[in-house]
Amino acid sequence: MRLGVLGLGRMGSAIAARLLERGHTVWVWNRTAEKAAPLQGAGAKQAETPAELAQEAEAVLSILFDAAALDQVYRGPNGVLSGPLAGKLVIEMSTVRPMVSKALAADVAKAGGSFVECPVSGTTGPARNGTLLGLAGGEAADLARALPILQELCRRVEHMGPVGAGAAMKLAVNLPLLVFYQAFSEANTFVHHLGVDPLRLVGIFADTSGGANVLKVRGEKIAAALQGHSSGPANFSVGAACKDLETMLEEAAALGFQLPLVRATLDVFTRAKTEGWKERDSSELTGYWVQHGLG
């Protein structure tokens, strides 16, 4: 198929690379054009504008940082919606509030296109291996069109309901992950002084009822963080985590309830972000807490 990928952050680039490997013709666009260079070397075609990409591709996949970026790419000058989308399929994968997805779906429909939201659980490794978890929202017929593409990227695609349901589920699955990083950091205060090898410590936690699955998936990186070492380029940065936590609070307020654990966790992530940890992986919060929280 002729596919287009809008947004070449770490996840967007991994998704584009995966689709290229699966034999698709892939068009790419990013606000910072030089990010497309590695993908061009692998055979991707670079579009000058989102509008050009949308016209060249049969299906457009977008994964952007936030609602403001989404608005600019779709509704801005030379955006996706500046031209007709008759027969086109849009698969939107960003982490945004349900109302953002619903408004965009309506605009895509007005332009003649079909819309499916499918934010994903997983990072760049699963994206490259095609083992993400897709959380889809949309009409069944539209999802049926999108499934052959999504199944190239996901080990499992769950249809959560109409547009907005997938966005809601993505916020839901990210919440316990980010709160767990802070909970684990605080739990470590009881045993940090014992000098237990961090990898052994992570393994003990992982073998308990309170241990989250992330301890098995990212155990070595979390252990390194406990020793004050960076785990390298972020898959899910502290800055992105702050954005997601803020989005959760906004959505909760709109629904009429509060999230005290999220607010407390956001306070710590924001503190870390302002102290130079913005681009560090969110799993490294444990290292931040060792350096700043134990005193």
N, C-alpha and C positions, 0 to 999 in steps of 0.2 A: 504493500500500500504506500501511497504518498502521505507521509505524516509530518506534521510540524510541531516543534517544541518551542514554546515561549518561556524564557527564563532559564539561564544557564548557571544557576548556582550549583552547589555540589549535587543536589538531588536532580535538578533538571539536566545537568550534564551526564549524570549516571544513567538517567532514563533514556536520553538521546543515544548514548553509546550502546545501550542494551538493544534498542530498536534497530540501530544500524547493524549490529551483529546478527539480528534475527532476519536480516535481508530486506528491510524496508528502505525506501527512499525517504530520507529524513531532511527536512528543512529546519533550520534553527535561527533564532533571533534572541539577542540580549541587548539591554540598554548599553552595556559596555561591550562593544563589538569584539574586542580582542579575546574575550572568553570563548568565542566560537572557533578559534584557531586549531586547538587540538582535535575538535570534532570534524573540522574541514579536512584535516589530515587523514581522518578515518573515512572520509567519503561524504560527509554531510554537506548540504548546500546552504549557504548563508543568505538569508533574506535581509533586505535593507530596512524594511519596516514590518510591524506586525500585520498590516494590511496585505502586504505582498505575500507573506508567509501563508496567511489564511486563504488567499486566492490560489496558491500553488498546491496546497495540501487538501487531501480528502477529509482528514480529521486533524484537529488542532488540539494539542495537549498543552496546558499552561500550569506552571507551578512557580508562583511568585511569592514575595516575602509577606505582603500584607494587602489589605483592602485598597489602600491608596495606590499601590503598584498595579493591582488588578484593574482599577478604574482607569489609570493612565494607558495601560496596554490595550484595553478593549475600547474605551470611549474617547481617548485622547486623539490628537491629530495623527492621521495615518494609523489609527488603531484598528483592531480586528473588525469593529462594528462600523467602520467608515465605508465599507463596501458590502455588497450583497453576500449572504451566506447560504443561498438556496442549495439544499442538498448536503451542506457541510455538517460535520459532527464536531462539537466542542466537548472536550473532556477536561474539566477544571479540577486541579488537584491541590490547590493551595489550602492552607489552614486559616480559615476565616469564619466569621459568624454566619449562621444560617441565612439571615436576612440579606447578606451580601450575595450569596449563591442564588437566592431566589430572584433578586433584582437582575442579576446578570442573565439568568435563565430566561427571564421575560424579554430582555433586550435581544438576546440571541434568537428567540422565537420570532420576534418582530422582524428581524433581518432574514428570516427564512431558514434558519439553522435548527439543529437539534442539540440538546444540552444534557450532559450527565456530569454530576460532580462525583469525584472519587479521590478524596484525600486518602493518604496511605499511612500505615504504621510500618515503620522500618526506616533504615538509613541507607547510605550509599552502597554498602556491601550487598544487602538484599535487592536493591534496585538493579545492580549490575548482574545479579544472579537470577533475577526474575522471581524472587521469593518474598515480595512485599505482601502486606495484608491490605486489600482495598476495601474502603468503606463508602459504598456507592449510594447516591440518591438520584432519583429521576423516574421517568416513565419506563415501564417494563420493555416496551418496544425500542426505546432509545438505548437502554442498557444492553439489550440483545445485540444492537449494532456495535456497541463499544466493547463488548466482552472479548472478541478475538484479539483486540489490542491490549486490553487490561490483563488478559491471561498470559501475555508475553512478559508482563512485569510483576504479576502477583501469583503467589501460590494459592491464594484464596481471595475471592471477591464476595463480599456480603452486601446484598441489596437491603439497605436499612429502611427504605420507604421513598417518599417523594423528595424532590430537591429541597435541601435544607437538613434532611435527616442524616445524610453522610457527614455534613459539616458538624452537626451536633455530636455525632458519635466520635469524630476525631478529637474534639475538645475533651470529651469524656475519657478517652483512652490516654490522652496526654496528661491529664490531671494527676492520677495516682503515680505516674512515673516521676513527674517533677517533684511532687510532695515526698515521694520515697527518697529521692536524693538528699533532701534536707533531713528527713527522718533518720536515714542511715548515718548522715554526718553527725547528728546529735547523739545517736546511739554509740558512736565511736568514742565519745568523750569518756565513757565509763571504762574503756579498755585501752585507750591510746597509751597510757603511761606504763602498760605492762610490757610493751616492746615486742608484741607478737608480730611475726612476719605478716605483712599486709596481705599477701596472696593467700596465706593460710587463714587469716581472719575473714577475708571475703568468702573463702570456701566454707567456713563454719556457718556464716550468716546464710549463705545460699542453700545450706542443708536444713534450714529451719522453716517453720510455717510462716514466719514474718519476712523471709527473704524473697525479694522480687526476682522475676525471671531475668532482669537486666544484669544481675550479679553473675549469672552463668554466661550471658552473651558478651558482656563487657568487663568481666571480672579482672582481667589483667590490667586494663586501662584504669579501672577504679583503684586497684591496688597501687599502681604507679602514682596516682594522684595523692593517695594517702602518704606517700613518701615525698611529695612535693614535686613530682615530675609531670610534665605535660604529656598528654597522649598523642600529640601531633595535631594535624588539621582537624577542626571540629566537624562532626557529622550533624550535631544539633547544638548550636552554639548557645552560650549564656544569653547573648542578645536576642536570639530567636526564642529562647525559653521565656524571657521577659515579655516579649510580644504575645506569646501564646497565653501566658498567665493573665496578662492584662485583658486579652480577648475573652478569656473565661469569666473574669469579673464583670465585664461589660454585658455579656450574654446573661449571666446570672441576675444582674440588676434588672435587665429587661424582662426577665421571667418572674421577678419579684422575690428573689431570695438572696442570701449572702453565702460567701464561701470563706470562712475564717481561716482555714488551713491554706488555701490558695493565697490569700492576702499576706499571711505571715511568710509563706515561701517566697512570694514576689519581693517582699522587703529584703530578704537575704540575697536573692538573685540580682536585684537592682543595686544593692551595695557592692556586690562582686563586679557587676558591669562597670560601675563608675570608678572602680579601683583597678581597671586595666584588664579585666577578665572577659570582656565582651565577646571576643573571638575564640575564647577557650571552649572546649566541649562542655556541655552542661553536666556530664557525669563527673567532671573534675571539681564540682562543688565540694566534694569531700575534702579535697586538698585545700580549697579556700578556707573551709571551716577549721581545719587543723591549724592553719596559719593565723586566722583571725578570730575564730569563734571560741577557742578553748580558753582564751584569756579574758 
